[in-house]
Amino acid sequence: MTVRLEAVAAFEQRIGYVFKDRVLLERALTHASVRSLGRNVEHNERLEFLGDRVLALVIAERLLELQPGETEGQLSKRLNSMVDRSSCARVARDLDMQSVLRTVGGSTHRESTASDTMLGDACEALLAAIYLDGGLDQVRAIIRRLWDEALTTAPPVSANPKAALQEWLASLKRGLPVYDIIARTGPAHAPMFTVQVTVEGLEPGTARGRSRQEAEKAAALAVLRREGRAE
């Protein structure tokens, strides 16, 4: 077995799904940057289009189960936060997807600095590939497993915590909050960020997250909760 085949097989174990159509899997793992070479290589852009819709459907189903008391507007805000690029990139990093992602030149993109855009797109393409290869029930089970922790631990939704904090400070005629990364720990493929938000006239808020954006939201929420502005 080649190094590539071994890496992809290990990736399938992390997903919890073994593909029947290996060509479909490789297409999902091939970034659209291969077009710059002028080669006739199938990439994951069309799969990304489908995967975005599959993910939204499954997350919407799950939100209806988990949040029976929320309005359509609140559910929409939750949905958007769960299917955005940073959420998909977080899942991709948890799966160490960058270790099997093919980019320009047909090589594997191993850098830990793989962008959220690249990883988020590839994650959506992977979900589409699982849907096409195994059906809705298969991809639904995988999405629920990979997203359920985020879904079940998400704070009550009144607004995006960062936006809510900024609006509250504006009502107090105070300056904008400032977010700084004060620590980054963990392995390269699954980093953990610690962010501090500095707020005029208040104690700073600190929180951790698997991406900078996630940590910033958590830090904003920590301040709002401490000041009695959120549940």
N, C-alpha and C positions, 0 to 999 in steps of 0.2 A: 504494500500500500504506500502511495506517495505521501509526501509531507502534506500536500494540499488536501488529499482525501482524508487523511487522519484528522486534520484540523476541522474540516467540515463535519466529519462524523462526530467529533467531540462537541461541536456546536449544536448538532441535532440533539445530542443527549441533554445539553443545557436547555434547549427549547422544550424537550419532551415530545418530539415528533420526528419520525423518520420518513423522509420523502419517498414516494414511489417514482416520481418524475425528477430525476437528478438535474436535468436540463433546466427545469423550472426553478429549482433551488438556486442554481448557479446564476440564472438571470436575475433573481431577486438580490443576489449578493454582488452584482456588477453595477458599479456606479455609472451614471450617465456621462461622466468625464471621458469615458473611452471613445466618445464620438470625436474628440479632438484629434485622434489618430487617423481618422478617415477609414477605420476598419468596419467591416460588416459584422459587428458584434452586438448581440442583443443585450440591452441594459435594462435597468429596473424602473425607468420613468413611468411607463404605462401601468406597471404593477402598483407603483406608488399611488397613482390616481384611484385605483380600485381599493387598495388597502385602507386609504383614508376613510372611505365610505363604510367599509366593513367594520373598522374600529369604532366609528361613530355609532353605528347600529348597535353593536354589542354593549358599548358603554351606556348608551341611552337605555337599553333594556335593563341593565344592572342598576342604574340610577332610579328607575321607576320602582324597583324592588326595595332599594335601600332608603329612599327618601319619599315615603308616601305622603308626607305633609307639605312638601315644597311646591311652590308655584312653577309654572312653565318658565318664567324668567329666571328663577333661582336654578332650576334644572339646567337651563341653557348655559348659565355661567359655570356651573360645575362641569358640564360636558366640554365646554371650550377649554377649561383648564386641564382636563384629563387627556384630551386628544391633540394638544398643541405640540409644536416641534420639540420643546424642551422635555415634555413628558415622554414622547417617543424616543428621544435621544437617551433619556435616563434608562429606559428599558433596554435599549440597544447596548448601553455600556454595562448594565448588569449582566447581560448575556455575553459580554466580551465580543461583540459583533465586529469591532474593528479588526480583530485578528483574522477574519475570513472575508472581509470586504475587498473586492477587486476594484482598482482604480486605473488611472492612466498607465498603459504599458502592460496591463494584465496582471500586475503584481498585487500582493495583498497589502492593504493599508494597515500597517501595524502601529503607526504613531499614536500615542495616547492623546495627541492634540487633534484627532479627527473631529471635524466641526459638528455642532449640533444639527446643522442643516443636512450634512451628509448622512449622519447616523439616523436622524429622524426619518429621512426619506427612505433609507434602507429598511428601517423597521416596518414602515407602512408597506413597502414592497414585499417583505417577508410574510406579513399577515395575509396579503392578497394571494401569495403563492400557496400558503397553507390552505386557504379557502378553496382555491382552484384544485389543489391536489387531494384534499381530504374532506371538503365540505364545510358547511356552516357550523355543525356541531363540534367538529374538531377545533376550528379556529376560535369558536366561542369559549371552549374550555381553556384554551391557552391564554386568551386575552384576560379572562377572569383571574386566572392564576397570577399573571404578570402584573395586573393592574389593581387587584383587589385590596392590597394593603393601602395603596394611595386612596382608593375609593372609600374605604371604611374608616380611615383616620383623618380624612379631610375635615377642616373646621367648618362650622356653620357658614353659609354663604349669605352675606348681605351685599358684599362687593369684593373686588380684589383687595386684599389687605393693604397692598402698597397704595392703591388708589384711595382706599378709605382713610388711610393715615394722612395722605397728602391733603385730602378734602377737609379733614378735621383740623389739621394745622392751619390751613388757609382760613377756616372759620375763626380761628384764634388769632389771625394776623401774624403768624409765625412763619419762619423761613422753611424752605423745602428740606425734607429729610435727606441725609447723606449716607450712602451705603459703602462700606469698606470690607474687603476680604481680610480677615485677621489671621486665618489659618487655613491650610489645605492639607489634609491627611489622607491615608488610605492608598491602595495600589493605583497605578496609573489608569487601569481600565475601569476603576470604580472609585473615583475620588470622593471625599467628603469635604464640603466647604463650611467654614464658620464665618458668618457675616455679622458685623455690628452696624446698627443704624444709629446715627447721631441726630438727635432732635433738639431743637432750640427750647431751652427751659425745662427739659425733662432728662431723666436718666437714660443713657443709651440702652438699646435693646440688642440682645445677641441671640443667634439661633444657628442651627446647622441644617444642611440639606445636601442632596446628592448632585445638585447643580447650583451655580451662583444664583440663578433666578429663584429656585426653590428656597434657598437659604434666605434670600432677601425678603420673600413673601412671609416666611416664618418669623423673621425678625420684626417685620412690621406688625404682624399679628400679635407677637409677644408684647409689644408696646401698647397696642390697642386693648388687649386683655388686661394688662396691668393697670391701665387708666380707666378701666370700666367701660370701654367703647366697643367691646365685642364679647360674645358669649364664651 
